[in-house]
Amino acid sequence: MKLGALTVDALVAEIGSTTTVVSAFGGLGQGDPRLLGQATALTTTTEGDVTLGLRAARARLEDMLGSVEPRLFLATSSAAGGLRMTVHGLTARMTARAAEEAALGAGAVVKYQTVGRLRDGDLARIAQAAPSLILLAGGVEGGDCDAVLENAHRLAELSIRPIVVYGGNSVVAGEAAEFLRSAGFRVRVTSNVYPEVDRLDILPARAAIHDAFEEHITHAPGMERIGELVNGRILPTPGAVLMAVEALAARVGDLVAVDVGGATTDVHSVTDGSPEIAALQTEPQPHSRRTVEGDLGTFVSAMHVAEMCEERGRPSVLPPALPAKPSEIEAARLLARKAAVTAVRRHAGRLEYVYTPIGRKTVPRGRDLTACRLLIGTGGALTRLPGGVEILEASRGRNGGDRLLPPFEARCVLDNDYVFAACGALLSRFSEQVVVRLMLRSIEAGVAGGPDAAVGSQVVVDAEVDG
């Protein structure tokens, strides 16, 4: 331990595609959790070593707090391509959909999905996608065995050897895993993601994917040295955020969380929908769901988002990763607004009308957000650019219409302390009650008269990597 160093309960690094944020926390073991400080630097995977940016962010944090000695150092990451996955099932609305829900809920970017038996073209697309993990599903419990076994054999024809998570019919789980291991794959077996018709079971698969990601990320290009600094879990950032909002929703009720990043925009919802819409549903819906929009971001995909904007709302410049000038900040804000509103509309389902022999029938398709009375903005764009709450307000629905959006009266708040991803990581080591209190303080920080309004006032240091 460094002489005179400030001992903190935890440091948590969020290593994004463009920026790395390091946050220091205290009071986690005493029931009085506090964000002590936070600093940001550019992510340095392109330099071949993510620890350069991580060390720079920590150095800026220590400029503010003095020397810091953490009892625990955790990390989340969406750098180095994040959690790139391909998912494979047998039927579009059953096992393939369940596999996709499990992958997205774990924080993956699903690069390719197949339905049915794998073909030569599918194998070429999988190889092109270069996934970190493959999720192989298929067959309800006691159902089809041949197709998922054939797909396991076809995967062995790939020249790449990503980790395979098997979440299909358990009758042939051992046989499939044994063959894949003999072909040189590392394999993790989990519960069937679609054990019976109209029932999803994706939480065990999410946990297995997180474990596999942690194994993969320490060998990813630019990330190999992360283990030198981190002594706790490494989770995919979107998966950590979903874990955090699930814990928060258990306390405050149905909610939607929106995270606009430099490369993608994620929307997380925790809800079973309204009873009226649920009674009309014809497909099972997970209690928690995440969608990722790979074409909506404020930096990597800025040009595409700008082209989507109406002319009067189009930015005059494209902002850098860390906008500083007023024109850059305004441009990033306009892009964040377009990304957030578009992503929420894509996440939400809608009412459709079908005609039957007994007349027109209303059928909901997709996610019902009408029971969500809380919208939360997290991530750098919504929490650090001006107008985050107004952006969320523009994402709500209006009276009437077919879209199943959050209602107009839903409350809009921000993760003012920018801690949701970190809180997802903290859940692995600290009590849920304490971690939820951190999140409540963060969303209450910007509310006048909130019980912990001062918490959101700490200085956030933005820094670029020297040299």
Secondary structure, DSSP 8 states (H G I E B T S, - for coil): --TT-EEESEEEEEE-SSEEEEEEEE-TTTT--EEEEEEEEE--GGGT-THHHHHHHHHHHHHHH-SEEES-EEEEE--TT-EEEEEEESSTTTHHHHHHHHHHHTTEEEEEEEESS--HHHHHHHHHH--SEEEE----TTS--HHHHHHHHHHTT-S---EEEE-S-GGGHHHHHHHHHHTT--EEE---SS-BTTB---HHHHHHHHHHHHHHHTTSTTTGGGGGT--S-EEEHHHHHHHHHHHHHHHH-SEEEEEE-SS-EEEEEE----HHHHTT--S---SEEEEEETT--SSTTHHHHHHHS-GGG--SS---SS--SHHHHHHHHHHHHHHHHHHHHHHB-EEEEEEETTEEEEEEESB--TT--EEEEEHHHHHHSTTHHHHHHHTS--SSSSB----TT-EEEE-TT--HHHHHHHTTTS-HHHHHHHHHHHHHTTSTT-TTGGGGGS-EEEE----
